[in-house]
């Protein structure tokens, strides 16, 4: 059963759903990880652009050196510190700035250039304070900008998460709907196929198994009996003087009589390993496996009586005023290796014998009759 399920369309569609769904989840996780990676990179950029503290600290250190030198000797050489300050300051000045920062930095820039022209300790001391203020300012602005970024990033992450979740749910529902429709059609096809299979082996009038299915079971009868060491039996049942019945009551009534007799036989042989067939016209076949001979003979006698109990009127029967049946049967002994064709002939000969003996009776083929 599990193997059949694995081979079914349903299992393959469920596997498709699972694969697509897992692919979507993996894509969502991968996308989210890339966004997180992007966040880290942007975070680094913020700290790189908004906190050039190293440059400002170098500038501050150089101004401290100049002030210390001038305090000791007003004519000391500050050219090295001056070049360093201008280099670092130009780098800092060219780095990214907000408009508000540009206004502050531009005013300090003019002070720095002016201080080198005047070359006084007070001017350098003023620039030292400005550098210190810039360091604090840059640090504060960077953290403010980072806080804003993190808030926007959190909103963006939630937006992406809920959108991905919506897409996943929406896609999953669409896939489920498609799968449901396919499974529904597949079930309908299975039902139609099963119905076709049943109809292909069933007689439409009596709902018994048909001659085609009889041939299939009967051809395997001897093999099954031999393999299981079962006694089996073939029975042929024929409605007595049925042509006269049709001529008297019409074919519609004849069909009703066939249905009633068929149902009677089907109910009589309804146990496991008991199969009832309509062979054609008014003739029926029964195949029984694993029988007990005494019980078997009693069941044939009871079948004759049960058909009479149906009380189907038959005025033109030559034996009774009711519909009756004649029965021919043969018992197959396991390992006797009689062919199926020979068995059928034996049962048919028994039926012929039952008819010649007055009808409304059964005859079982005996070995001594061969």
N, C-alpha and C positions, 0 to 999 in steps of 0.2 A: 504493500500500500504506500509506504514511504517512497519507494522507488518510482511508483507511478506519479506521485505528487511532484517529485523532482523533475520528471520528464514532462510534466504538464505545462500548458501555456501560463497558468496562474503563477507557478513558482518562478518561471523566467521573468514574468512581468514584475513580480515582487522583488526579484534580484535587481532588475533594472531600476525600480524605484529606490531601493537601498543604495545602489551605486551612484545614481544621480544626486540623491540627498547627501551622501557622504562627500561627494565632489563639491557640492555647494557649501557644505560646512567647512571643508578643507580650504576652499577659496576664501571664505569669510575669515578664517583664522589667519591665513597667509596675508590677506589684505590688511587685517588689523595689526599684524606684526610689522608690516611695512610702514603703516602709519605711525606706529610706536617708534620705529627706527628713524623715520622722518622727523618726529618730534625731538628726538635726541640730537639730531643733526642741526635742527633749527635752534634748539636750546644752546648748542655750542656756538652757533653763529651770533646769537644775541650776546653771549658773554664775550665773544671775540670783538664785536663791533661796539658794544656799549660799555665795555670795561677795559679800555687800553690803559689800565692802571700802571703797568710796567713802564710805559713811555712817560707818563706823568711823574712817576716816582724817580725816574732817571733825571728828568728835568728839575724836579725839586732838589735832588741830591746835588746836581751841578750848581744850582743857585746857592745852596748852602756852602759849597766849596768856594764859590766866588766871594760871597759875603765874608767868609772866614779869612780868605786871602787878603781882601781889601782892608779888613780890620787890622791885619798885621803889617801890610805894606800897600799903600794907596797906588803904587805903580806896579803891582804884581801882574804877571802875564795871565790873562784869562781867555786867551784865544782858543785854547783847546776846549774849555768848558763852553765857550760861546758857540763853537762849531757843533758840539754835541747837542746843546740845547736847541739850536736852530734845526738840526737834522731831525731830532726826536719830535720837536714841535711841528714841523712841516708834515711829518708822518701822521701825527695825531690830528693835525688840522685837516688833512685830506681824508681821514677815516669817516665812516658814516656818522651823520649828525641829524638830529631832528631840527626843525626850524627854530625851536626855542633854544636848543643847544648852540646852534650857529650864532644866534644873537649874543649869547654870553661869551662864546669863544672868540668871536671877532673883536669884541671890546678888549679882551685880554691880549689878543694878538698884537694890537697896536701898542699896548703897554709894554710888552716884551721887546718889541723893536725899538721903542722909544728909550727903554732902559739902557740898551747897549750904546745908544747915542750919548746919553747923559753920563752914563758910567758912574752912578752914585749908589751907595749902599742902600739908601732909602728906597730907591726904585727897584733894586734887586730884591729887597726885603718884601716889597709890595707884590712882586711877581711870585716870590716864594709862597706867600699867603694865598695868592690866586691859584697856584698849582695845587696847594693843599685843599682849597675849596673845590677845585675841579675834580680831584680824586674822590672826595666825599659826594660831590654832585653826580659824577659818573656812576659811582656805585649805587647810589639811591635810585637814579633813573633806570639803571639796568635792572634792578630788582623789581621796580614798578612795571617796567616793560615785560619782564619775565612773568610777573603775576598776571598781567593782562593776557599774555600769550597762553599761559596755562589754563586760564578760564575759558578762552576761546577754543583752546585745544580740547578741553573737557566737553564743551558744547558740541564741537565737531565730532568727537569720538562717539558721543551719545547719538548724534544725528546719524552717523554712519552705521552704528550698531543697530538702531531701530529700523533703519531703512533696509539693512541686510536681513534683519529678522523678518521684516514684512515680505521681502522678496523671497526668502526661504519658505515662509508659510504659504505665500501665494503660489509659488512654483510647486510646492509639495501638494497643495490642494488640486491644482490643475493636473498634475501627474496622477494623483489618486483618482480624479474624475475620469481621466483617459483610461487608466487601468481598470476602473470599475466598468466602464462601457465595454472594454475588450473582454473582460472576464464574463460580463453579462452575456455578450454575444457568444463567447466560447461555451458557456453553460447551455445556452439555447441550442447551439450546434450539437453539444453532447446529448441533450435531451432528444433532439431530432434524430441523431445518429442511433441512440439507444432505441428510440421508437421504431426507427427503420429496421434495426437489427431484430427487434421483437416481431415486427410485422413480417420480416423476411422468413421467419420460421413458424409463423402462426397462421392457421386457417381462419380466414375472415368471418366465415359463417358461424363456426362452432367455438372459436377461440382456442381450440386444441392446437398442439403442434402439427405442422403440415407434413406432407410426404417427403419434402426435401430434408427436413430435420430428422425424420424417421430414418432415412437412408444413412445420415451421418451417425446417429446413435447405433443403429442396427449393425453397421459395418464394423463398429468397435466392440460389439457385444461379446463376441467370443474372446477377444483379447483381454477385455476387462475381467471376464469370468475366470479365465485361466490365471491371470496375474494375482487375483484375490482369492482363488479357489472357491468361487461362488457358484452355486447352482442358479441358473437364470432361465427365464421363460419368454417366449414370444407368443402373443395371443392375437388372433384375428377375429374380429366381431363383425357380423353382417346382419343388418335388419331384415327380417323375414318378409318376403313379398312386398318389398318397398316400391317397386314399379307399379304394382296394383294400387298401392296407397296413393301415389302421385296421380294416377289416372282417375281415382275416385274423388280425392279431396283437393286436388290442384297442387301446384308446386309451392305456393305460399305456405299452405298447411304442411306440405312435405318438409319445407325448410324448418318450420317450427318443431316438427317431430324429430328431425335430425338434431336440433339444438337441445331438445329435452333429453334425448338418448345420450348425446355427447356429454351433457352435464352430469347425467346419472353415472356414466362410466368414469368421468373425471373425479367425481366425489368418492366413488367406490375404490379407485386406485389413486390415493392421494398421499401415500406415505413416501418416505425417503427412498430413492432409487426406483421409483415407479413412474413411468412416462407413458402418456396417452396421446395418440396421434389420430388424425383423420387421414386415411390413406386415399380416399377418393370416393365420390358418390355416397353410398350408404355403408361403406366399409371402414372400420376403425382398427387401429393396431395398438397393442400395449406391449411394452418391454419392461420386464421386472428383473431386478438383480437381487441376489442373496435371498432366495426364496426357501420356504419350507414346503415340501411336497404336499403334506396333508392339509396345511392351511391354504395352500395354493388351490387345491381342488375344491375346498369349501368356498373359497372366494369366487370361483367360476360359477358354482351352483347358486350362490347368493346373487350374482350379477344377473343371471336369468330371471330370478324372482323379482329383483329390484326394478327391472325394465317393465315387467308385468304390472308392478305396483304403480307405475306412472299412469296407468289407466288411459292410454291414448287409443281412442277408438280406431278399429281397422276392420270394417265390414267385409272387405274382400280378401282377408287373409284366409288361407285354406286350413289353418290349424286353430285359430282363436279369433275372437272379435276384437282383440287388442293387439297393439304392436308388441312384437317379441323379437328376440335375437337368437342367432345360432353362433356358436363359439367353437373355434378350433385352436388348439394350443400345442406347443412342444416345449419340453424341458431340456435345457442344455447342461450336460454334466461337464464340469471343468476338466481340462486336459483330454477331452474326447476328440478335439480338433476336427469337428464337423464344420464345413464351410457355411458362410452366411446364406448363400443361395440355397444350399441343401436344407438348412433350417427353415427357411421361408416356405419351401415346397412341402416340408413336413407339416407345418402349421396349416398351410392351405389344404393339404390332403385331409387333415383332421376336420377342418371346417366343412369340406365337401362331405365327409362322413357324417357329420352332425346334421347336415341338411338332408341327406339321404335317409337318415334314421328318424325323420319326422320333424326336424327343426325344433326351435325353442329349447335347446339343450347344448351341452358342451361336450367336446371330445378332446382327449389328450393323446398325442401321438405316443404309441408304445413301441419299444424296440423290436418286439416280435413281429410288428407290422411291416418292418423293413423287408 
